[in-house]
Amino acid sequence: MIETTGLALGLRGLTKRYGAVTALEPTDLDIGAGEFLTLLGPSGSGKTTLLNLIAGYTDPSGGTIRIGDRDVTRTPARHRNIGMVFQSYALFPHMTVAQNLAYGLEARRVPKPEIARRVEAALALVQLEGYGTRGVQQMSGGQQQRVAVARALVIEPDVLLMDEPLGALDRQLRRQVQVELRRLHLKHGRTTIYVTHDQEEALVLSDRIAVMGKGRIQQLGTAAELYARPANSFIAGFIGESNLPEAKVTEVTGGMASAEVPALGLTVRAPVMPGVAPGAPARLMLRPEHLRILPDAGEGIEARIAEVIYLGELTQFGLETAGGAFLVARGMEGRGLRQGDIVRLGWSPEEVLLVPDTGP
């Protein structure tokens, strides 16, 4: 993560309503200078609404927005000094690459020699030196995406906003551009807010991730924090992949809980997240990589292999328990097993977690 030297963006009580519908619940959020923050969530979670409020494309129903020491809550978008990258790229098709980059600088009446210098510097930053005279329609999708990023950066914005910028790319190119965007951010250090519904993008790119659902930030943290200690079952299933059988909590003491898991036919003792309490809906989070096929037939719980999927180095098993649970295990063991085989499953106690069964 880039070392931050202050607050780049601060939101207090920011909300947006459309009549009786609340698109964004009152939201507080601080983003440090030089930070890459991703707003991650499914469609309708409020992430694009939040981005548009920050950009000035949508007026808030309440709350404030500060960029650095400026209150920009009612400042028009063109005066916020924000760079924006869209999924559609929004490049001018009749202009060259250099003309696309120069457009925003000309609107700001930057002197021509300075425009030329900044355009060349921005193209070098995205590894497109020498492409200034090309028409944008002559370029590939990945190259056009880099032009869009360069155009947003050339104005030297206080904050860079990116709205699903890789959505139009195929899977292989998207992975390549993800790495390029991360390297680019480490180089230019511009405060960036990135919107996506793709968890892989969020994990690759972000310093921190704000997981959104039903118009609110469900949890904010690093990728490691969200993966290891999700606040609820929604996040446990959205960040990575989890087995989440229902659990009936009977006791909570000292950050640990005892719970019955009917679908597995056993009682577990496991760490808990806040909100887990006797009588409250809960689920046992068990990641596929932590679920192991045991060599000793006398240990663990019994399951039938319903499917076997080979993933190169790893093998993924779909497993059915007598209690009706369908579990996914993923690892290097069990290469000789086949569909229909009966196996025993186990895990280490410190690798499971009881989470509230809440969220969108």
Phi, psi and omega in degrees: 000142179292139176292124181268150183236024179152185182267122178271324185213135178225127177246136178226114177063025185291128183215156177218125178238144171240092186065237181275354183263127176261109180280330178221119176290158179310122190235129170251134181201132174244133179237125184283154177300130180084003182276147172252107182248131177253134170265110187244134177175167179287173177301137179083008183277346179107359186291317179289326174301315179297317180297317181293329175293317179295320182289335183094009178279342179229138178275134180287155173274343178187163177094181183227155176232125176239131172250112189061234180261013182257133170274111184248019185307319181248014179279132178302152184305321185290346181254009182268350183055056179242135173266139184231133175240124184257163176297324183277000182074318177057038176277155176277113188291336183273358182254159172284172177301312181297321179294323176299316181290324185285341189304310181294327179288322177295321178296333178269004177060040174285137179303147185303316179300323179291323176300312181299318180296314184290325177297314179296320179294320181292320178294322178295324182298324181259018176060044177235035177302137178085001181263004187300327184272356181282149170283142184295333180286350177273000188253155178288170179300318179294322178292319177299323179297319179293325175297318179298320178293316179299320179297324178289328183277334188295336179278359181055062184287156173289325180221137176256126180248137182226119185251101180046051189291343183255007186297335183270358184265152175287167190300315182295315180293325179299317179296321179296316182290328175305312180296319179297319180295321180294316178297320180297318180295318179297333181278313186269338174065022182282135176302126188229135172241123191237130180254132176203158169255001185264112184295328179297316177302314182299318182292322182288320194268330203268147162281315174223158180233132171255108179278123185248148177197135180053042172077017179215158174282114181282324178198144180233128180179183175286165178302318181296319180295316182293324182286318185278327185223067178294143185288334182204179185292329177300312182290323178300326179271340184269325177264108185077201180232138183222147162274129187226064176293149179296145180228141177252103185285130181251336183201140175229121178214130173056041179078004178238156180219152169257137182210143173272135178239090188303321183293340177258350178069036181204167174253135182243157171240119188211158173297157183233156169262156177305140182103345176279124183207156177305130179089343180273144180300134182213163176222151176269120178269121179226107182290146181303326181285346179264351179269121188243144172272121189269144179283334184270118183294346182268358184252166171066202180246154183271143177209156177255136178285117180266333179204152177230123180236122180272126183242036182081251181293328183250160172238137178251133180243134167264127190232136179250129177263164179297333180277002175097005178279144171248117184246151176245129175239143183219125180183194183263346183274167175081024183300329184273000183280152182230166176303133180098343179293147175261130183227171174247139183244147177207173179201163176277139183303327183283354182261003177248164183208138174265125183236151175299140178273071183224178180107174182302000000 
